């Protein structure tokens, strides 16, 4: 799926509505203790029934370059049923308070810890919110973000809102946003595209 699984809030009304859901936005404002909220990115996380793919333990802040990391959060919205049998999202308590050591172990099956086979398909939507004062300390170019509420700040170009879902203009804006994100995310890597 590559780039087409990211930043779907730039092309689809359903995704934009999730990003701007008032209940979710209020929880984000409270968690970040800020009224100025941007959406850096969104992505679909799909694990098909019987697939050997897995998401290894990780912290999004390790590779994003977004600082301060305590002003960034990911809201994971289950699109399909999320139960223990289907491999629901798990986290390490208190891991949001410190950066843990990471090791890169390339694997075709790693969709981002155990390599388990999940008996049911799983679909989730990750929304990466941040305070408008967050900046990308690894940036080689200025990225775009979507204004959710408040003041947009000065660290990000604000993404335009689409007027027609999935039209050529919306996809062109999506392509440009993804190009900027890839430049920063993969700048010192042999990998140049998202899975």
Beta strands, then each sheet from edge to edge (+ up, - down):
strand 1: 37-47
strand 2: 66-67
strand 3: 72-78
strand 4: 122-131
strand 5: 135-136
strand 6: 144-149
strand 7: 157-158
sheet 1: 3+ 4- 1+ 6- 7-
sheet 2: 2+ 5-
end
